[in-house]
Amino acid sequence: MSKSLSRLLAAMTCAASLSVYASEDSDSIHNEHKPHRPPQAAFDACKNSTESATCQFTGRENQTISGTCAKPRNPEEKSTLVCKPDRMDWKPKEGDKH
């Protein structure tokens, strides 16, 4: 194989590796900024309610969370309601899923 062909193949391999690395890096950055989803109990608390209705659900460590039924932030879930806690310092536990 000629030197120029070897260099061309090396450059192409390098470029392909960098593009894969950049793609993976941007995915991890994107995932870090994803909002946390409310726990399933927060959705269940508003299942048969209307927007602005009061609600309660059991949170971490069996604490009672009181709130108001509202549309979730996630545009994909706008047709459902979720119990939005009255306490602004409440945050979902890592790993809570809908």
N, C-alpha and C positions, 0 to 999 in steps of 0.2 A: 504494500500500500504506500502511496506517495506521502511525503510529509504534509503537503497542503491538504490532502484528503483526510489525513489523520487529525490535523488541526481543526478542519471543518467539523468532523464528527465530534471531537472533543468540545468544541464551542456549542454545537447543537445539543449535546447531552447536558452541558452546563446550563444552557438556557431553559431546557425542559425541566431540569431539577429546580431551578429558581422559580419557575412559574407554579410548580406544584407546591413548593414551600410557601410562596406568597399566598396562594389560594387557601392552604390550611391555616395560615396565620390570620387571614382576614376572617375566616369562619370562627376561630376562637375569640377574636376581638368582638365579632358580632354577637356571639353567645354570651359573653360577659355582660353585655348591656341589655339582655332580655329581661323584661320585668318578671318578677315572681308571680306565679299563678296562685290565686287563693286556694285554700284547701277545699276538698269536696264538700265538707260540712257547711262551708259558707254558701255554696251553691244550693245545697239541699235545704238550707234554712229559708230560702226565698222561692223554692220550687213552685208553690201554689200561691204566691203573693203578688202584689202589684208594686210598681216602683214607688219609693218613698215610704213603704210600710216598715214598721219596726220589726226587727228580727234578732235572734240569738242563736249561737252555736257553741259547741264545746271546742275549745282550742287546746293548745299544748298544756300539758300537766293538768288536764281536766278543768281549766279555768273557763268560766262563762264569758263569752264575748257578745256584747250587745251592739247593735248597729242599725243600719237602714238599708233596705233593698235598693240596689242601684245597678245600672248597666256596667259590666266590667270594662276595663281599659282596652282589652284586646278586641280589635274590630271583628275578629272571627267569632266572638262569643256575644255579640251585641243583642242577639235574640233571647238571651237568658239573663237572669238577674242574679246578683251575688250580694251577700250580706257584708256591707262595708262597715267595718268597726267604727264606733264613735271615737275611740281612743286613737289619736293620730300616731302614737308611738308604737302601735302594734304592727308587727311584721310577721309574715308567714314563716314557718319553720322551713329550713332548707330541706328540699325533697318533697314538700307537700305538693300533691298533684291533683288536678281536677279529674 
